[in-house]
Amino acid sequence: MAKFRSPDSLLTKLENMSIGDEIYTEKSNGYVSDNIATVKAKFPDRKYRQTSVFTHIKPFDDTLKLQDFKKVIFVTRIA
């Protein structure tokens, strides 16, 4: 019997995406890539674009340090 999957899980969100939809996550690149590969195995004609960006988490000023940034991954379904 299959294990219940949360509607908020990344795998569920990827499966339910329409073309042009975009989601973002703070998970690691490997985790996101594994989930995309799982969806593509089930739906081989789907294509996704994965983009990593760093954004600052506090207001921008002269005291901004590397620790004040966090990595966000945007996933867009393109086909």
HURA-V387891 format. One record per backbone hydrogen bond with DSSP energy under -1.0 kcal/mol. NH is the residue of the N-H (numbers start at 1). CO is the residue of the C=O. Records with the same first field share a line. If there is no record, write none. Layout:
NH = CO, CO
//
This chain:
9 = 6
13 = 9
14 = 10
15 = 11
16 = 12
20 = 77
21 = 18
23 = 75
25 = 73
32 = 28
33 = 29
34 = 30
35 = 31
36 = 32
37 = 33
38 = 34
39 = 35
40 = 36
41 = 37
42 = 38
43 = 39
46 = 43
49 = 76
51 = 74
53 = 72
55 = 70
57 = 68
64 = 61
68 = 65
69 = 66
70 = 55
72 = 53
73 = 25
74 = 51
75 = 23
76 = 49
77 = 21
78 = 47
79 = 47
//
